[in-house]
């Protein structure tokens, strides 16, 4: 986030030139497998001097920088982690059936520890409907996720 | 002015005369003002008449609060008298401390909506000190970066993707010019701020984009200490510190923050001049605040681990898979078992994501990535191998060096005292340091030689190198990094007739490969040298450096050959063989033998070094 801002400042791009991710612009970064955001290479100086751009102090917690207040988003009335910002990690976790990003999504949906393996297995089995093509949006992924949960006996209660 | 007066009054009168009257017995305010806790809360260094590290007047209630702890205490108490709740909401850590001293009543924080909402949302019950190790192939980032990870309580603690990062960094105004940025970032001029963000952004930044390993050291703090730390963090919202790359940097600020929690532990004093992140981590470990760290391998390290499990034929297929999505149907690929295909598709996927990381997103690349992920998924859930943890960076040799060297060149004996401010060369014990890297800052050698009886004793500067960097990153079929070196400084040509002291800058870039259990390298480059004793004082000499390096935690050896052509001032050839034995974490012995063929003659030398790291 901050380095995209910085890179954009250095390279005289406006941050508006980035596609808007579901969490708002400048939420998450890097070259994404799925459409959403793109990365910029020029951040070397920022790395060396550990710089940040000015506007994100406590931005996340106070909701001033385009990211939601506590790193979560509301999808269809349900609060959960900003899937758009972790799409790369999430899609890989779904493909291999487990991982930190998939766990984070499950926990943020309030899925209990006993039901989490069910959730992970269900997502893994329905990889193709979650990620039908490379240009799928985070909103569509989350919508499919809720569909899959609704049609599963154990998971339906979390999608209500 | 009114505030200042009130502050003075608060100080002059005993506390019981304050409207709050929380404390029936009088407390000695001047003693309180000198306490370690108050000092830490104001970020004032230890010692007399020190000024706070905080440069932002908004942090202080007294006009001279940055210098005058008593005045700031008086002004704070006065503010609590006038607007108790507002002041508590603005300074929750000060409030809690003063309440503990019996000076303020309970429950002043109860109506601080913003603060309470923030605390409830993040709901932190564990704090982790994170060290982002150096960049691949970039020794200049070897110093690393530190920040805190804040872990929420309950189920949210089960994935670091739900944690937060608390980071101190320079704040760069939008539109700043890149060069000015580097200059001011290093020499000062930018304000520094604490900021919070989701921890996954840090994972994406370090582990994925920059390919830096992360070390996560859980801190041994109880819930009261965590409460203090967060309350104080709230006080620092939007507050400017000066940012300096070498001393008042991210790592130093974190120590200041920890001192607020542990005012009696001196973490900062030894880092007033320079705070290297790994050294600050050691200080926190030495203070007994840290439990065993977790290692978070970078994407690059994970990729290398995946690739190491395949034979040459499979590696070729993996490369093709990453380039052409239709190769998933090729007979070469289909001849393998399902499990093998899954593993190869995973490696190809990771390789593709790695290679595309810094490119603009392309639909074709995304489609290929997705096809590979589908291939991975087809064969069912896959167990993820964990990258083996290398030696912890805090367990590496200390970063400063003092060495005593004795040697002989063409039968003339000498001894040398050597001092290096930081950091590491490729022959020093490699444990905890990035492979193939040398980063030497501020290296000074003073040599004594001669014959006392004959009366020709000499003590003279042998070498002063402000900077020397070398990065050897081996190339292979998947990665083709550049290997490079640069160094600059003063050097005495100790075998030349005039004992010339030359100033030089030299640099080169080439390649290295892994062979014979080590790294072979070739670094062609240039050397610009000023030599007042030469026919032509200033020369730009083409040079070639070849070598073979074997690194290790205990034993390391390097064979080096260099050739440089000074035109009318002749050619120089130099072969050396060096071996280093690190017999403890703080000590090593090194032997160097060399042969030089130079315009003024041949010489052979042998040197034995005792190297002490501190």
Interface residues (C-beta under 8 A of the other chain):
Chain A: X1 X2 X3 X5 X6 X9 X10 X12 X28 X29 X30 X31 X32 X33 X34 X35 X38 X39 X41 X42 X43 X45 X46 X47 X48 X49 X50 X51 X52 X53 X54 X55 X56 X57 X58 X59 X60 X61 X62 X67 X69 X70 X71 X81 X82 X85 X86 X88 X89 X91 X92 X94 X95 X96 X97 X98 X99 X100 X101 X103 X104 X107 X108 X113 X121 X124 X127 X128 X131 X133 X134 X135
Chain B: X114 X118 X121 X122 X135 X140 X141 X145 X155 X156 X158 X159 X160 X161 X162 X164 X167 X169 X170 X171 X172 X173 X174 X175 X176 X177 X178 X181 X182 X185 X186 X190 X193 X194 X195 X196 X197 X198 X200 X201 X203 X204 X205 X208 X209 X210 X237 X238 X245 X249 X250 X346 X349 X353 X356 X357 X358 X359 X360 X361 X363 X366 X367 X369 X370 X373 X374 X376 X377 X380 X381 X382 X384
